[in-house]
């Protein structure tokens, strides 16, 4: 059975960058529960090869909503 997938755009405060970040979220339904599957963030440091790493401090906050 195919999983039902939905997408959402959201703005959140990014503690790593101390600014508002734009996120693209992918959700899917698993056994009747809506589960956060992936996050794409517009943090410009993550696009470069300068070894920046996002700690995804927003992951738990967003997935709990």
N, C-alpha and C positions, 0 to 999 in steps of 0.2 A: 504494500500500500504506500503510495506517495505521501510524503510529509507536506503539510500545508506550510508555506513559507510566506512571510510578510517582511516589508522593509519600512524603515522610519528614519527621518532626519531629525536630529536634535542638537541643541546647543547646551554645553555644560561648562562649568568652571574647571579649568585644567590646572591642578596644583603644580605640575612639573614646569609648565610654561607661564604660570601666573597670568592667564588670559582666558577668554572664552574660546572653547574649541567646538568646531562643527563635527558632528559624528554621523556616520551612516550605519545604522544598526540592522542586522538580519536576525529575525526571530523565526522559530519553527515550532510546530505543535508536536509534542512527544507524549504519548499515552494520556492525552487530554490536558496536558500542561503546556503553557507557552514558555519556551526556553530561549534565552539569548544565545545565538549561535556564533555571531562574529561582530566585530566593531572595526570600522575604518575611520581613522582620525585624520584631520587636516594639519596636524603638527608638522611644520616645515622641517624641523630637525630630523624627523623620521624619513624624509625623502632623500637626505644626503648620505654619504658614506663616512660620516664623522663619528661613528660608534655611539650615537645617541640611542638610548633605550627608554621607551615609555614603560612605566611601572603599572599601567592600566589601573590606576587608583580609582578610576570611575567605573570599572567593570562590575564590582560588587554592588555599588550604589545603583547602577542602571538595571542590573539583572534582578534586583530585589523589588523594583517598582512594578 
